[in-house]
Amino acid sequence: MTAVTSGEFLNEFTLYADRANEENETFIIQRESGKHLVMMSLDDYNALQKKLYFSRGNNE
């Protein structure tokens, strides 16, 4: 997991998007407002959601 400022993220969006998808890297985007965000690939997000779903006992 890598933290980057929002300005850095905006300036290098394609680089971070590629790294998230190709290297499965997760980014914390730090905003001046303190309302930080997380960026990860859709595949990683879906895998995380699946783990959460089954950990809650929804494994019918």
C-alpha distance matrix in Angstrom:
0.0 3.8 6.8 10.0 13.5 15.3 17.8 15.5 14.0 17.6 18.9 16.6 16.0 17.2 15.0 11.8 13.5 14.5 11.2 10.0 13.3 14.2 11.2 9.5 6.2 4.8 5.5 7.1 10.6 12.6 16.3 19.3 20.7 18.0 17.4 13.6 12.3 9.5 9.7 9.5 12.4 15.6 15.8 12.6 13.8 17.3 16.4 14.7 17.9 20.1 18.8 19.4 22.7 24.0 22.8 25.1 28.0 28.4 29.1 32.5
3.8 0.0 3.8 6.6 10.2 12.5 14.6 12.1 11.1 14.9 15.8 13.8 13.9 15.4 13.0 10.0 12.7 13.9 10.8 10.4 14.1 14.9 12.2 11.4 7.6 6.4 4.8 6.1 8.6 10.4 14.1 16.9 18.8 16.5 16.3 12.6 11.8 9.8 9.9 10.7 13.8 17.1 18.0 15.2 16.2 19.8 19.4 17.8 20.7 23.2 22.2 22.6 25.8 27.3 26.3 28.3 31.4 31.6 32.5 35.8
6.8 3.8 0.0 3.8 7.0 9.5 11.9 10.1 9.5 13.2 14.5 13.3 13.5 15.9 14.0 11.0 13.8 15.7 13.2 12.6 16.4 17.7 15.5 14.5 10.8 8.7 5.6 4.5 6.0 6.8 10.5 13.2 15.3 13.1 13.3 9.8 9.8 9.1 10.1 12.2 15.6 18.7 20.1 17.4 17.6 21.4 21.5 19.6 22.0 24.9 24.0 23.8 27.1 28.9 27.7 29.4 32.7 32.9 34.1 37.4
10.0 6.6 3.8 0.0 3.8 6.5 8.2 6.3 6.3 9.9 10.9 10.2 10.9 13.8 12.2 9.7 12.7 14.9 13.1 13.0 16.7 18.1 16.5 16.0 12.4 10.6 7.0 6.2 5.2 6.0 9.0 11.6 14.2 12.9 13.2 10.1 10.2 10.2 10.6 13.2 16.3 19.4 21.3 19.1 19.2 23.0 23.5 21.9 24.0 27.1 26.6 26.4 29.4 31.5 30.6 32.1 35.4 35.3 36.5 39.7
13.5 10.2 7.0 3.8 0.0 3.8 5.4 5.2 6.1 8.6 10.0 10.7 11.5 14.9 14.0 11.9 14.6 17.3 16.0 15.9 19.4 21.0 19.8 19.3 15.8 13.8 10.0 8.3 5.6 4.7 6.4 8.4 11.4 11.0 11.7 9.3 10.3 11.6 12.4 15.6 18.6 21.4 23.8 21.8 21.4 25.1 26.1 24.3 26.0 29.3 29.1 28.4 31.3 33.7 32.8 33.9 37.3 37.1 38.7 41.7
15.3 12.5 9.5 6.5 3.8 0.0 3.8 5.5 4.9 6.1 8.6 9.9 9.8 13.6 13.7 11.6 13.6 16.7 16.3 15.7 18.9 21.0 20.4 19.7 16.6 14.4 10.7 9.2 5.6 5.6 5.5 8.0 10.4 10.8 10.6 8.8 9.2 11.0 11.5 15.0 17.8 20.1 23.0 21.4 20.6 24.2 25.7 24.0 25.3 28.7 28.9 28.2 30.7 33.4 32.8 33.6 37.0 36.5 38.1 40.9
17.8 14.6 11.9 8.2 5.4 3.8 0.0 3.8 5.4 5.2 6.2 8.6 9.7 13.3 13.4 12.4 14.7 17.4 17.3 17.5 20.4 22.2 21.8 21.7 18.7 17.0 13.5 12.5 9.1 9.0 8.5 9.8 12.7 13.8 14.0 12.6 13.0 14.6 14.5 17.7 20.1 22.6 25.5 24.2 23.7 27.2 28.7 27.3 28.7 32.0 32.3 31.7 34.2 36.9 36.4 37.3 40.6 40.0 41.6 44.3
15.5 12.1 10.1 6.3 5.2 5.5 3.8 0.0 3.8 5.5 5.2 6.2 8.2 11.3 10.6 9.7 12.7 14.9 14.4 15.2 18.2 19.5 18.9 19.2 16.1 15.0 11.7 11.5 8.9 9.6 10.5 12.4 15.4 15.7 15.9 13.6 13.5 14.2 13.6 16.3 18.6 21.5 23.9 22.6 22.6 26.2 27.3 26.2 28.0 31.1 31.2 31.1 33.7 36.1 35.6 36.9 40.1 39.6 40.8 43.7
14.0 11.1 9.5 6.3 6.1 4.9 5.4 3.8 0.0 3.8 5.5 5.3 5.4 8.9 8.8 7.1 9.4 12.2 12.0 12.2 15.1 16.9 16.6 16.5 13.7 12.4 9.3 9.6 7.0 9.0 10.2 12.9 15.3 15.3 14.6 12.1 11.0 11.3 10.2 13.0 15.1 17.9 20.5 19.3 19.2 22.6 24.0 23.0 24.7 27.7 28.1 28.0 30.5 32.9 32.6 33.9 37.0 36.3 37.5 40.3
17.6 14.9 13.2 9.9 8.6 6.1 5.2 5.5 3.8 0.0 3.8 5.5 5.1 8.8 10.0 9.3 10.6 13.5 14.3 14.5 16.8 18.8 19.2 19.1 16.8 15.6 12.6 12.8 9.7 11.4 11.3 13.7 15.8 16.6 15.7 13.9 12.8 13.6 12.3 15.2 16.8 19.1 22.1 21.4 21.0 24.2 26.1 25.3 26.5 29.6 30.4 30.1 32.3 35.0 35.0 36.0 39.0 38.0 39.3 41.9
18.9 15.8 14.5 10.9 10.0 8.6 6.2 5.2 5.5 3.8 0.0 3.8 5.9 8.6 9.2 9.8 11.7 13.7 14.5 15.7 17.9 19.1 19.5 20.2 17.8 17.3 14.5 15.1 12.4 13.7 14.0 15.9 18.5 19.4 18.9 17.0 16.1 16.6 15.0 17.4 18.8 21.5 24.1 23.5 23.6 26.8 28.4 27.8 29.3 32.2 33.0 33.0 35.3 37.8 37.7 39.0 42.0 41.1 42.1 44.7
16.6 13.8 13.3 10.2 10.7 9.9 8.6 6.2 5.3 5.5 3.8 0.0 3.8 5.6 5.4 6.4 8.7 10.2 10.9 12.4 14.5 15.5 15.9 16.9 14.7 14.8 12.4 14.0 12.0 14.2 15.3 17.8 20.3 20.5 19.8 17.3 15.8 15.4 13.3 15.0 16.1 19.0 21.3 20.8 21.4 24.5 25.8 25.5 27.3 30.0 30.6 31.0 33.3 35.6 35.7 37.2 40.0 39.1 39.9 42.6
16.0 13.9 13.5 10.9 11.5 9.8 9.7 8.2 5.4 5.1 5.9 3.8 0.0 3.8 5.5 5.3 6.0 8.5 9.9 10.5 12.2 14.0 14.9 15.3 13.5 13.2 11.2 12.9 11.1 13.9 14.9 17.8 19.7 19.9 18.5 15.9 13.9 13.3 10.7 12.4 13.2 15.8 18.4 18.2 18.4 21.3 23.0 22.9 24.3 27.0 28.0 28.3 30.3 32.8 33.1 34.4 37.2 36.1 36.9 39.4
17.2 15.4 15.9 13.8 14.9 13.6 13.3 11.3 8.9 8.8 8.6 5.6 3.8 0.0 3.8 5.5 5.0 6.0 8.5 9.8 10.6 11.7 13.4 14.4 13.4 14.1 13.0 15.5 14.2 17.3 18.6 21.6 23.4 23.4 21.9 19.2 16.7 15.5 12.3 13.0 12.8 15.3 17.5 17.8 18.6 21.1 22.7 23.2 24.7 27.0 28.2 29.0 30.8 33.0 33.6 35.2 37.7 36.4 36.9 39.3
15.0 13.0 14.0 12.2 14.0 13.7 13.4 10.6 8.8 10.0 9.2 5.4 5.5 3.8 0.0 3.8 5.5 5.3 6.2 8.7 10.1 10.4 11.2 12.8 11.4 12.6 11.7 14.4 13.8 16.8 18.6 21.6 23.8 23.4 22.3 19.2 17.0 15.4 12.4 12.8 13.0 16.1 17.7 17.5 18.8 21.6 22.6 22.9 25.0 27.1 27.9 28.9 31.0 32.9 33.3 35.2 37.7 36.7 37.1 39.7
11.8 10.0 11.0 9.7 11.9 11.6 12.4 9.7 7.1 9.3 9.8 6.4 5.3 5.5 3.8 0.0 3.8 5.4 5.0 6.1 8.6 9.8 9.9 10.5 8.5 9.1 7.9 10.8 10.5 13.8 16.0 19.3 21.2 20.4 19.1 15.9 13.5 11.6 8.7 9.3 10.3 13.6 15.4 14.7 15.7 18.8 19.7 19.7 21.8 24.1 24.7 25.5 27.8 29.8 29.9 31.7 34.4 33.6 34.1 36.9
13.5 12.7 13.8 12.7 14.6 13.6 14.7 12.7 9.4 10.6 11.7 8.7 6.0 5.0 5.5 3.8 0.0 3.8 5.5 5.1 6.3 8.5 9.8 9.9 9.2 9.7 9.5 12.5 12.3 15.9 17.7 21.2 22.6 21.9 20.0 16.9 13.9 11.8 8.2 8.1 7.9 10.7 12.8 12.8 13.7 16.4 17.8 18.2 19.9 22.1 23.2 24.1 26.0 28.0 28.7 30.3 32.8 31.6 32.1 34.6
14.5 13.9 15.7 14.9 17.3 16.7 17.4 14.9 12.2 13.5 13.7 10.2 8.5 6.0 5.3 5.4 3.8 0.0 3.8 5.4 5.2 5.7 7.7 9.1 9.2 11.1 11.7 15.1 15.4 18.9 21.0 24.4 26.0 25.2 23.5 20.3 17.3 14.9 11.3 10.2 9.0 12.0 13.1 13.5 15.2 17.5 18.4 19.4 21.4 23.1 24.1 25.5 27.4 29.0 29.8 31.8 34.0 32.9 32.9 35.4
11.2 10.8 13.2 13.1 16.0 16.3 17.3 14.4 12.0 14.3 14.5 10.9 9.9 8.5 6.2 5.0 5.5 3.8 0.0 3.8 5.5 5.2 5.1 6.7 6.0 8.5 9.4 13.1 14.1 17.5 20.1 23.5 25.3 24.0 22.6 19.1 16.4 13.6 10.4 9.1 8.9 12.5 13.0 12.4 14.6 17.2 17.4 18.0 20.6 22.3 22.7 24.2 26.4 27.9 28.2 30.5 32.8 32.0 32.1 34.8
10.0 10.4 12.6 13.0 15.9 15.7 17.5 15.2 12.2 14.5 15.7 12.4 10.5 9.8 8.7 6.1 5.1 5.4 3.8 0.0 3.8 5.9 5.8 4.9 4.5 6.0 7.7 11.3 12.7 16.3 18.9 22.5 23.8 22.3 20.4 17.0 13.9 10.7 7.4 5.4 5.3 9.1 9.9 9.0 10.8 13.6 14.1 14.5 16.9 18.8 19.3 20.6 22.8 24.4 24.8 26.9 29.3 28.5 28.7 31.4
13.3 14.1 16.4 16.7 19.4 18.9 20.4 18.2 15.1 16.8 17.9 14.5 12.2 10.6 10.1 8.6 6.3 5.2 5.5 3.8 0.0 3.8 5.9 5.5 7.3 9.2 11.4 14.9 16.1 19.8 22.2 25.8 26.9 25.6 23.4 20.1 16.8 13.6 10.1 7.4 5.0 7.9 8.1 8.6 10.9 12.8 13.4 14.7 16.9 18.2 19.2 21.0 22.7 24.1 25.1 27.2 29.2 28.0 27.9 30.4
14.2 14.9 17.7 18.1 21.0 21.0 22.2 19.5 16.9 18.8 19.1 15.5 14.0 11.7 10.4 9.8 8.5 5.7 5.2 5.9 3.8 0.0 3.8 5.8 8.0 11.0 13.3 17.0 18.4 22.0 24.6 28.2 29.6 28.1 26.3 22.9 19.8 16.5 13.2 10.5 8.5 11.3 10.6 11.0 13.9 15.5 15.4 17.1 19.6 20.4 21.2 23.3 25.1 26.1 27.0 29.5 31.3 30.3 29.8 32.3
11.2 12.2 15.5 16.5 19.8 20.4 21.8 18.9 16.6 19.2 19.5 15.9 14.9 13.4 11.2 9.9 9.8 7.7 5.1 5.8 5.9 3.8 0.0 3.8 5.4 9.0 11.6 15.3 17.3 20.6 23.6 27.1 28.6 26.8 25.3 21.7 18.9 15.5 12.7 10.1 9.3 12.5 11.6 10.7 13.9 15.9 15.1 16.2 19.2 20.2 20.2 22.3 24.6 25.4 25.8 28.5 30.5 29.9 29.5 32.3
9.5 11.4 14.5 16.0 19.3 19.7 21.7 19.2 16.5 19.1 20.2 16.9 15.3 14.4 12.8 10.5 9.9 9.1 6.7 4.9 5.5 5.8 3.8 0.0 3.8 6.6 9.9 13.4 15.8 19.2 22.2 25.8 26.9 24.8 23.1 19.5 16.5 12.9 10.4 7.2 6.6 9.8 8.7 7.1 10.2 12.5 11.6 12.4 15.5 16.6 16.6 18.6 20.9 21.8 22.2 24.8 26.8 26.3 26.1 29.0
6.2 7.6 10.8 12.4 15.8 16.6 18.7 16.1 13.7 16.8 17.8 14.7 13.5 13.4 11.4 8.5 9.2 9.2 6.0 4.5 7.3 8.0 5.4 3.8 0.0 3.8 6.6 10.2 12.7 15.9 19.0 22.5 23.9 21.8 20.4 16.7 14.1 10.7 8.6 6.6 7.9 11.5 11.4 9.1 11.4 14.4 13.8 13.6 16.7 18.4 18.1 19.5 22.2 23.4 23.2 25.7 28.2 27.9 28.0 31.2
4.8 6.4 8.7 10.6 13.8 14.4 17.0 15.0 12.4 15.6 17.3 14.8 13.2 14.1 12.6 9.1 9.7 11.1 8.5 6.0 9.2 11.0 9.0 6.6 3.8 0.0 3.8 6.9 9.7 12.9 16.0 19.6 20.6 18.3 16.8 13.1 10.5 7.1 5.8 4.8 7.7 10.9 11.6 8.8 9.9 13.5 13.3 12.2 15.0 17.4 16.9 17.6 20.5 22.1 21.7 23.8 26.6 26.4 27.0 30.2
5.5 4.8 5.6 7.0 10.0 10.7 13.5 11.7 9.3 12.6 14.5 12.4 11.2 13.0 11.7 7.9 9.5 11.7 9.4 7.7 11.4 13.3 11.6 9.9 6.6 3.8 0.0 3.8 6.1 9.3 12.5 16.0 17.3 15.2 14.0 10.3 8.2 5.6 5.1 6.6 9.9 13.0 14.6 12.1 12.4 16.2 16.5 15.0 17.4 20.2 19.9 20.0 22.9 24.9 24.3 26.0 29.0 28.8 29.8 32.9
7.1 6.1 4.5 6.2 8.3 9.2 12.5 11.5 9.6 12.8 15.1 14.0 12.9 15.5 14.4 10.8 12.5 15.1 13.1 11.3 14.9 17.0 15.3 13.4 10.2 6.9 3.8 0.0 3.8 6.1 9.4 12.8 13.9 11.6 10.6 6.8 5.7 4.6 6.5 9.1 12.8 15.3 17.2 14.5 14.0 17.8 18.4 16.2 18.2 21.4 20.9 20.3 23.4 25.6 24.5 25.9 29.2 29.2 30.6 33.8
10.6 8.6 6.0 5.2 5.6 5.6 9.1 8.9 7.0 9.7 12.4 12.0 11.1 14.2 13.8 10.5 12.3 15.4 14.1 12.7 16.1 18.4 17.3 15.8 12.7 9.7 6.1 3.8 0.0 3.8 6.4 10.0 11.4 9.9 9.0 5.6 5.0 6.0 7.4 10.8 14.2 16.6 19.1 16.9 16.1 19.8 20.9 19.0 20.5 23.8 23.7 23.0 25.8 28.3 27.5 28.5 31.9 31.6 33.2 36.1
12.6 10.4 6.8 6.0 4.7 5.6 9.0 9.6 9.0 11.4 13.7 14.2 13.9 17.3 16.8 13.8 15.9 18.9 17.5 16.3 19.8 22.0 20.6 19.2 15.9 12.9 9.3 6.1 3.8 0.0 3.8 6.8 8.5 7.0 7.4 4.8 6.8 8.9 11.0 14.4 17.9 20.2 22.6 20.3 19.3 23.0 24.0 21.7 23.1 26.6 26.2 25.1 28.0 30.6 29.4 30.2 33.7 33.7 35.5 38.6
16.3 14.1 10.5 9.0 6.4 5.5 8.5 10.5 10.2 11.3 14.0 15.3 14.9 18.6 18.6 16.0 17.7 21.0 20.1 18.9 22.2 24.6 23.6 22.2 19.0 16.0 12.5 9.4 6.4 3.8 0.0 3.8 5.3 5.4 5.9 5.4 7.9 11.0 13.1 16.8 20.0 21.9 24.8 22.7 21.3 24.9 26.3 24.0 24.9 28.5 28.4 27.0 29.7 32.5 31.4 31.8 35.4 35.2 37.3 40.1
19.3 16.9 13.2 11.6 8.4 8.0 9.8 12.4 12.9 13.7 15.9 17.8 17.8 21.6 21.6 19.3 21.2 24.4 23.5 22.5 25.8 28.2 27.1 25.8 22.5 19.6 16.0 12.8 10.0 6.8 3.8 0.0 3.8 5.4 7.6 8.4 11.5 14.7 16.9 20.5 23.8 25.7 28.5 26.4 25.0 28.5 29.9 27.4 28.3 32.0 31.8 30.2 32.8 35.7 34.4 34.7 38.3 38.3 40.5 43.3
20.7 18.8 15.3 14.2 11.4 10.4 12.7 15.4 15.3 15.8 18.5 20.3 19.7 23.4 23.8 21.2 22.6 26.0 25.3 23.8 26.9 29.6 28.6 26.9 23.9 20.6 17.3 13.9 11.4 8.5 5.3 3.8 0.0 3.8 5.4 7.9 11.1 14.7 17.3 21.0 24.3 25.6 28.6 26.5 24.6 27.9 29.5 26.8 27.3 31.0 30.9 28.9 31.4 34.4 33.1 33.0 36.7 36.5 39.0 41.7
18.0 16.5 13.1 12.9 11.0 10.8 13.8 15.7 15.3 16.6 19.4 20.5 19.9 23.4 23.4 20.4 21.9 25.2 24.0 22.3 25.6 28.1 26.8 24.8 21.8 18.3 15.2 11.6 9.9 7.0 5.4 5.4 3.8 0.0 3.8 5.6 9.4 12.7 15.8 19.2 22.7 24.2 26.8 24.4 22.5 26.0 27.2 24.3 24.9 28.6 28.1 26.2 28.9 31.7 30.1 30.2 33.9 34.0 36.5 39.3
17.4 16.3 13.3 13.2 11.7 10.6 14.0 15.9 14.6 15.7 18.9 19.8 18.5 21.9 22.3 19.1 20.0 23.5 22.6 20.4 23.4 26.3 25.3 23.1 20.4 16.8 14.0 10.6 9.0 7.4 5.9 7.6 5.4 3.8 0.0 3.8 6.7 10.3 13.4 16.8 20.2 21.2 24.0 21.9 19.6 22.9 24.5 21.6 21.9 25.7 25.6 23.5 26.0 29.0 27.7 27.6 31.3 31.1 33.6 36.3
13.6 12.6 9.8 10.1 9.3 8.8 12.6 13.6 12.1 13.9 17.0 17.3 15.9 19.2 19.2 15.9 16.9 20.3 19.1 17.0 20.1 22.9 21.7 19.5 16.7 13.1 10.3 6.8 5.6 4.8 5.4 8.4 7.9 5.6 3.8 0.0 3.8 7.1 10.2 13.6 17.1 18.6 21.2 18.9 17.1 20.6 21.8 19.2 20.0 23.7 23.4 21.8 24.5 27.3 26.1 26.5 30.1 30.0 32.1 35.0
12.3 11.8 9.8 10.2 10.3 9.2 13.0 13.5 11.0 12.8 16.1 15.8 13.9 16.7 17.0 13.5 13.9 17.3 16.4 13.9 16.8 19.8 18.9 16.5 14.1 10.5 8.2 5.7 5.0 6.8 7.9 11.5 11.1 9.4 6.7 3.8 0.0 3.8 6.7 10.1 13.5 14.8 17.6 15.4 13.6 17.1 18.6 16.2 17.0 20.7 20.8 19.5 22.0 24.8 24.1 24.6 28.1 27.6 29.6 32.4
9.5 9.8 9.1 10.2 11.6 11.0 14.6 14.2 11.3 13.6 16.6 15.4 13.3 15.5 15.4 11.6 11.8 14.9 13.6 10.7 13.6 16.5 15.5 12.9 10.7 7.1 5.6 4.6 6.0 8.9 11.0 14.7 14.7 12.7 10.3 7.1 3.8 0.0 3.8 6.6 10.2 11.9 14.2 11.9 10.4 14.1 15.3 13.2 14.5 17.9 17.9 17.2 19.8 22.4 21.8 22.8 26.1 25.6 27.2 30.1
9.7 9.9 10.1 10.6 12.4 11.5 14.5 13.6 10.2 12.3 15.0 13.3 10.7 12.3 12.4 8.7 8.2 11.3 10.4 7.4 10.1 13.2 12.7 10.4 8.6 5.8 5.1 6.5 7.4 11.0 13.1 16.9 17.3 15.8 13.4 10.2 6.7 3.8 0.0 3.8 7.0 9.2 11.7 10.0 9.2 12.8 14.2 13.0 14.5 17.6 18.1 18.0 20.3 22.8 22.7 24.0 27.0 26.2 27.3 30.1
9.5 10.7 12.2 13.2 15.6 15.0 17.7 16.3 13.0 15.2 17.4 15.0 12.4 13.0 12.8 9.3 8.1 10.2 9.1 5.4 7.4 10.5 10.1 7.2 6.6 4.8 6.6 9.1 10.8 14.4 16.8 20.5 21.0 19.2 16.8 13.6 10.1 6.6 3.8 0.0 3.8 6.5 8.3 6.4 6.6 10.1 11.1 10.5 12.5 15.0 15.6 16.2 18.4 20.5 20.8 22.5 25.1 24.3 25.0 27.8
12.4 13.8 15.6 16.3 18.6 17.8 20.1 18.6 15.1 16.8 18.8 16.1 13.2 12.8 13.0 10.3 7.9 9.0 8.9 5.3 5.0 8.5 9.3 6.6 7.9 7.7 9.9 12.8 14.2 17.9 20.0 23.8 24.3 22.7 20.2 17.1 13.5 10.2 7.0 3.8 0.0 3.8 5.4 5.2 6.2 8.6 10.0 10.7 12.4 14.3 15.6 16.7 18.4 20.3 21.2 23.0 25.2 23.9 24.2 26.8
15.6 17.1 18.7 19.4 21.4 20.1 22.6 21.5 17.9 19.1 21.5 19.0 15.8 15.3 16.1 13.6 10.7 12.0 12.5 9.1 7.9 11.3 12.5 9.8 11.5 10.9 13.0 15.3 16.6 20.2 21.9 25.7 25.6 24.2 21.2 18.6 14.8 11.9 9.2 6.5 3.8 0.0 3.8 5.4 4.9 6.0 8.5 9.7 10.4 12.1 14.2 15.2 16.2 18.4 19.8 21.2 23.2 21.5 21.8 24.0
15.8 18.0 20.1 21.3 23.8 23.0 25.5 23.9 20.5 22.1 24.1 21.3 18.4 17.5 17.7 15.4 12.8 13.1 13.0 9.9 8.1 10.6 11.6 8.7 11.4 11.6 14.6 17.2 19.1 22.6 24.8 28.5 28.6 26.8 24.0 21.2 17.6 14.2 11.7 8.3 5.4 3.8 0.0 3.8 5.4 5.2 6.2 8.6 9.9 10.5 12.4 14.3 15.3 16.7 18.3 20.3 21.8 20.3 20.0 22.3
12.6 15.2 17.4 19.1 21.8 21.4 24.2 22.6 19.3 21.4 23.5 20.8 18.2 17.8 17.5 14.7 12.8 13.5 12.4 9.0 8.6 11.0 10.7 7.1 9.1 8.8 12.1 14.5 16.9 20.3 22.7 26.4 26.5 24.4 21.9 18.9 15.4 11.9 10.0 6.4 5.2 5.4 3.8 0.0 3.8 5.5 5.1 6.2 8.6 9.9 10.7 12.4 14.2 15.6 16.5 18.6 20.6 19.7 19.7 22.5
13.8 16.2 17.6 19.2 21.4 20.6 23.7 22.6 19.2 21.0 23.6 21.4 18.4 18.6 18.8 15.7 13.7 15.2 14.6 10.8 10.9 13.9 13.9 10.2 11.4 9.9 12.4 14.0 16.1 19.3 21.3 25.0 24.6 22.5 19.6 17.1 13.6 10.4 9.2 6.6 6.2 4.9 5.4 3.8 0.0 3.8 5.5 5.1 6.2 8.6 10.0 10.6 12.2 14.4 15.3 16.8 19.1 17.9 18.6 21.3
17.3 19.8 21.4 23.0 25.1 24.2 27.2 26.2 22.6 24.2 26.8 24.5 21.3 21.1 21.6 18.8 16.4 17.5 17.2 13.6 12.8 15.5 15.9 12.5 14.4 13.5 16.2 17.8 19.8 23.0 24.9 28.5 27.9 26.0 22.9 20.6 17.1 14.1 12.8 10.1 8.6 6.0 5.2 5.5 3.8 0.0 3.8 5.4 5.0 6.1 8.7 9.8 10.4 12.4 14.1 15.5 17.3 15.5 15.8 18.2
16.4 19.4 21.5 23.5 26.1 25.7 28.7 27.3 24.0 26.1 28.4 25.8 23.0 22.7 22.6 19.7 17.8 18.4 17.4 14.1 13.4 15.4 15.1 11.6 13.8 13.3 16.5 18.4 20.9 24.0 26.3 29.9 29.5 27.2 24.5 21.8 18.6 15.3 14.2 11.1 10.0 8.5 6.2 5.1 5.5 3.8 0.0 3.8 5.5 5.1 6.3 8.7 9.8 10.8 12.2 14.5 16.0 14.9 14.6 17.5
14.7 17.8 19.6 21.9 24.3 24.0 27.3 26.2 23.0 25.3 27.8 25.5 22.9 23.2 22.9 19.7 18.2 19.4 18.0 14.5 14.7 17.1 16.2 12.4 13.6 12.2 15.0 16.2 19.0 21.7 24.0 27.4 26.8 24.3 21.6 19.2 16.2 13.2 13.0 10.5 10.7 9.7 8.6 6.2 5.1 5.4 3.8 0.0 3.8 5.4 5.2 6.3 8.6 10.1 10.5 12.6 14.8 14.3 14.8 18.0
17.9 20.7 22.0 24.0 26.0 25.3 28.7 28.0 24.7 26.5 29.3 27.3 24.3 24.7 25.0 21.8 19.9 21.4 20.6 16.9 16.9 19.6 19.2 15.5 16.7 15.0 17.4 18.2 20.5 23.1 24.9 28.3 27.3 24.9 21.9 20.0 17.0 14.5 14.5 12.5 12.4 10.4 9.9 8.6 6.2 5.0 5.5 3.8 0.0 3.8 5.5 5.1 6.1 8.7 9.8 10.8 13.1 11.8 12.9 15.7
20.1 23.2 24.9 27.1 29.3 28.7 32.0 31.1 27.7 29.6 32.2 30.0 27.0 27.0 27.1 24.1 22.1 23.1 22.3 18.8 18.2 20.4 20.2 16.6 18.4 17.4 20.2 21.4 23.8 26.6 28.5 32.0 31.0 28.6 25.7 23.7 20.7 17.9 17.6 15.0 14.3 12.1 10.5 9.9 8.6 6.1 5.1 5.4 3.8 0.0 3.8 5.4 5.0 6.3 8.5 10.1 11.3 9.9 10.0 12.9
18.8 22.2 24.0 26.6 29.1 28.9 32.3 31.2 28.1 30.4 33.0 30.6 28.0 28.2 27.9 24.7 23.2 24.1 22.7 19.3 19.2 21.2 20.2 16.6 18.1 16.9 19.9 20.9 23.7 26.2 28.4 31.8 30.9 28.1 25.6 23.4 20.8 17.9 18.1 15.6 15.6 14.2 12.4 10.7 10.0 8.7 6.3 5.2 5.5 3.8 0.0 3.8 5.4 5.3 6.0 8.7 10.3 10.2 10.3 13.8
19.4 22.6 23.8 26.4 28.4 28.2 31.7 31.1 28.0 30.1 33.0 31.0 28.3 29.0 28.9 25.5 24.1 25.5 24.2 20.6 21.0 23.3 22.3 18.6 19.5 17.6 20.0 20.3 23.0 25.1 27.0 30.2 28.9 26.2 23.5 21.8 19.5 17.2 18.0 16.2 16.7 15.2 14.3 12.4 10.6 9.8 8.7 6.3 5.1 5.4 3.8 0.0 3.8 5.5 5.1 6.3 9.1 9.1 10.6 14.0
22.7 25.8 27.1 29.4 31.3 30.7 34.2 33.7 30.5 32.3 35.3 33.3 30.3 30.8 31.0 27.8 26.0 27.4 26.4 22.8 22.7 25.1 24.6 20.9 22.2 20.5 22.9 23.4 25.8 28.0 29.7 32.8 31.4 28.9 26.0 24.5 22.0 19.8 20.3 18.4 18.4 16.2 15.3 14.2 12.2 10.4 9.8 8.6 6.1 5.0 5.4 3.8 0.0 3.8 5.6 5.5 7.1 5.9 7.7 10.6
24.0 27.3 28.9 31.5 33.7 33.4 36.9 36.1 32.9 35.0 37.8 35.6 32.8 33.0 32.9 29.8 28.0 29.0 27.9 24.4 24.1 26.1 25.4 21.8 23.4 22.1 24.9 25.6 28.3 30.6 32.5 35.7 34.4 31.7 29.0 27.3 24.8 22.4 22.8 20.5 20.3 18.4 16.7 15.6 14.4 12.4 10.8 10.1 8.7 6.3 5.3 5.5 3.8 0.0 3.8 5.3 5.3 5.2 5.4 9.0
22.8 26.3 27.7 30.6 32.8 32.8 36.4 35.6 32.6 35.0 37.7 35.7 33.1 33.6 33.3 29.9 28.7 29.8 28.2 24.8 25.1 27.0 25.8 22.2 23.2 21.7 24.3 24.5 27.5 29.4 31.4 34.4 33.1 30.1 27.7 26.1 24.1 21.8 22.7 20.8 21.2 19.8 18.3 16.5 15.3 14.1 12.2 10.5 9.8 8.5 6.0 5.1 5.6 3.8 0.0 3.8 5.4 7.3 8.3 11.9
25.1 28.3 29.4 32.1 33.9 33.6 37.3 36.9 33.9 36.0 39.0 37.2 34.4 35.2 35.2 31.7 30.3 31.8 30.5 26.9 27.2 29.5 28.5 24.8 25.7 23.8 26.0 25.9 28.5 30.2 31.8 34.7 33.0 30.2 27.6 26.5 24.6 22.8 24.0 22.5 23.0 21.2 20.3 18.6 16.8 15.5 14.5 12.6 10.8 10.1 8.7 6.3 5.5 5.3 3.8 0.0 3.8 5.6 8.2 11.2
28.0 31.4 32.7 35.4 37.3 37.0 40.6 40.1 37.0 39.0 42.0 40.0 37.2 37.7 37.7 34.4 32.8 34.0 32.8 29.3 29.2 31.3 30.5 26.8 28.2 26.6 29.0 29.2 31.9 33.7 35.4 38.3 36.7 33.9 31.3 30.1 28.1 26.1 27.0 25.1 25.2 23.2 21.8 20.6 19.1 17.3 16.0 14.8 13.1 11.3 10.3 9.1 7.1 5.3 5.4 3.8 0.0 3.8 5.5 8.2
28.4 31.6 32.9 35.3 37.1 36.5 40.0 39.6 36.3 38.0 41.1 39.1 36.1 36.4 36.7 33.6 31.6 32.9 32.0 28.5 28.0 30.3 29.9 26.3 27.9 26.4 28.8 29.2 31.6 33.7 35.2 38.3 36.5 34.0 31.1 30.0 27.6 25.6 26.2 24.3 23.9 21.5 20.3 19.7 17.9 15.5 14.9 14.3 11.8 9.9 10.2 9.1 5.9 5.2 7.3 5.6 3.8 0.0 3.8 5.8
29.1 32.5 34.1 36.5 38.7 38.1 41.6 40.8 37.5 39.3 42.1 39.9 36.9 36.9 37.1 34.1 32.1 32.9 32.1 28.7 27.9 29.8 29.5 26.1 28.0 27.0 29.8 30.6 33.2 35.5 37.3 40.5 39.0 36.5 33.6 32.1 29.6 27.2 27.3 25.0 24.2 21.8 20.0 19.7 18.6 15.8 14.6 14.8 12.9 10.0 10.3 10.6 7.7 5.4 8.3 8.2 5.5 3.8 0.0 3.8
32.5 35.8 37.4 39.7 41.7 40.9 44.3 43.7 40.3 41.9 44.7 42.6 39.4 39.3 39.7 36.9 34.6 35.4 34.8 31.4 30.4 32.3 32.3 29.0 31.2 30.2 32.9 33.8 36.1 38.6 40.1 43.3 41.7 39.3 36.3 35.0 32.4 30.1 30.1 27.8 26.8 24.0 22.3 22.5 21.3 18.2 17.5 18.0 15.7 12.9 13.8 14.0 10.6 9.0 11.9 11.2 8.2 5.8 3.8 0.0
